Amino acid sequence: KVSSVTVEMGNPIFEPTQIPTTLETTQNGAIVNAPLDVDGMSYNATCVNIGNPHCVVFSSFVDKVDVEKIGPIFEKHEVFPERTNTEFVRVVGPNELKMRTWERGNGETPACGTGACAAAIAAVLNGYCPMNEDITVNVRGGKLSVKYTEDTVYLTGGAELLYKGEIEI
């Protein structure tokens, strides 16, 4: 019986034109802690593409963020020409994060694998979490584990049988 699965997610992309975003790089070719005004508030954004675009914002109280209100404003912000997913993240400890995700075109989701990867990468880039170690990302749908190395990103999550059936062809 399989109870968890690990997937190699590949290399994150930091080049602004490949995310894509018009924000400028702030740290070694990456957009880390870049100032971004959204709905009259100033945020610090870390952006990455891990198969799709993500904007990670760190917050002290992710449960108090009005994701339904602010999420669509981030998604459609003019600096993201193809829109973006947005992660609101609290650093719980050196190897633990709490995250809520606004997924572009869908709304808030209970879990997001690429979002968990983006949050962990952003936490490493901002110096909150160590590279090459497992980082637990708590989402409303459960827990995910992300390991960001210099070469790739690994995502581990629970696996369970949801459906079983037969099809006649």
C-alpha positions in Angstrom: 0.0 0.0 0.0 1.3 3.4 -0.9 0.8 6.1 1.7 2.9 8.9 0.3 4.5 9.9 -3.0 7.5 12.1 -3.8 7.7 14.0 -7.1 10.7 15.8 -8.5 9.2 19.1 -9.6 12.3 20.3 -11.6 14.2 23.5 -11.4 12.4 26.7 -10.4 12.6 29.6 -12.8 13.5 33.0 -11.5 13.9 35.0 -14.7 11.1 37.7 -14.7 10.2 37.2 -18.3 9.8 33.5 -17.7 7.5 33.9 -14.7 6.2 36.2 -16.3 6.3 39.5 -14.4 7.5 43.0 -14.9 8.9 43.2 -11.4 12.6 43.7 -11.4 15.1 41.3 -9.9 16.3 42.2 -6.4 18.7 39.3 -5.4 21.1 37.4 -7.7 18.7 37.4 -10.7 15.6 36.6 -8.6 12.7 38.6 -7.4 13.0 38.4 -3.6 11.2 40.7 -1.2 10.3 43.1 -4.0 8.0 46.0 -3.1 4.5 45.6 -4.6 1.5 47.8 -3.9 -1.8 46.0 -4.0 -5.2 47.6 -3.1 -3.5 50.4 -1.2 -1.2 48.2 0.8 2.5 47.6 0.4 3.6 44.0 0.2 7.0 42.3 -0.2 6.8 39.8 -3.1 9.0 36.8 -3.9 8.2 35.4 -7.4 9.0 32.1 -9.0 7.7 29.8 -11.7 7.6 26.2 -10.8 5.5 25.1 -13.8 3.2 28.0 -13.3 3.7 31.6 -11.9 3.6 32.2 -8.2 3.9 35.3 -6.0 4.7 34.5 -2.4 3.9 37.0 0.3 4.9 36.5 3.9 2.4 37.4 6.7 2.3 37.1 10.4 -1.4 36.0 10.4 -2.4 34.1 7.3 -5.7 33.1 8.8 -6.7 36.8 9.0 -5.9 37.5 5.4 -9.0 38.1 3.4 -7.9 35.8 0.5 -11.2 36.1 -1.3 -10.9 39.8 -1.5 -7.1 40.3 -2.0 -6.4 37.1 -4.0 -8.1 38.3 -7.3 -6.3 41.7 -7.0 -2.9 40.0 -6.9 -3.9 37.6 -9.6 -4.8 40.3 -12.1 -2.2 42.9 -11.0 -0.6 44.7 -14.0 2.8 43.4 -13.1 1.6 39.8 -13.9 0.7 39.9 -17.6 -0.5 36.3 -17.6 -2.0 36.5 -14.0 -0.5 34.7 -11.1 -1.1 32.3 -8.2 -0.5 33.9 -4.8 0.6 32.3 -1.6 0.1 33.9 1.7 2.6 32.3 4.1 3.5 32.4 7.7 6.9 31.1 8.9 6.0 28.8 11.8 9.6 27.7 12.4 12.9 27.1 10.6 11.4 24.0 8.8 7.7 24.7 8.9 5.3 27.1 7.0 1.6 27.7 7.1 0.1 28.6 3.7 -3.1 29.7 2.0 -3.3 29.9 -1.8 -5.2 31.9 -4.3 -5.1 29.9 -7.5 -5.5 32.0 -10.6 -8.8 31.4 -12.3 -10.1 29.2 -9.4 -10.0 31.0 -6.1 -8.7 29.8 -2.8 -7.8 26.2 -2.8 -7.3 23.8 0.2 -3.9 22.7 -1.1 -1.5 23.5 -4.0 1.6 21.4 -4.7 3.3 24.0 -6.9 2.3 26.7 -4.4 3.9 24.7 -1.5 7.0 24.4 -3.6 7.0 28.2 -4.3 6.4 29.0 -0.7 9.4 26.8 0.4 11.6 28.2 -2.3 10.7 31.7 -1.2 11.3 30.9 2.4 14.8 29.6 1.5 15.6 32.7 -0.6 14.4 35.0 2.2 16.5 33.2 4.8 13.6 31.8 6.8 14.3 28.1 6.0 17.4 26.1 5.2 18.1 24.7 1.7 18.5 20.9 1.3 16.2 20.1 4.2 12.6 19.0 4.4 10.2 21.9 5.0 6.7 21.1 6.2 4.0 23.2 4.5 0.7 23.2 6.4 -2.3 23.9 4.1 -6.0 23.7 4.9 -6.1 20.3 3.2 -3.3 18.8 5.2 0.5 18.7 5.2 3.0 18.7 2.3 6.8 18.4 2.5 9.1 20.3 0.2 12.9 19.9 -0.2 14.6 22.6 -2.3 18.1 21.8 -3.3 20.5 23.6 -5.6 19.5 21.3 -8.5 15.7 20.6 -8.1 12.7 20.7 -5.9 11.0 17.6 -4.3 7.4 17.5 -3.2 6.1 14.8 -0.9 2.5 14.3 0.0 0.0 11.8 1.2 -1.6 9.3 -1.2 -4.8 7.5 -0.7 -7.2 5.5 -2.8 -10.3 7.6 -3.6 -12.0 5.6 -6.3 -11.8 2.1 -7.7 -13.6 1.0 -10.9 -13.6 -0.8 -14.1 -14.2 0.5 -17.6 -15.2 -1.6 -20.6 -13.7 -0.6 -23.9 
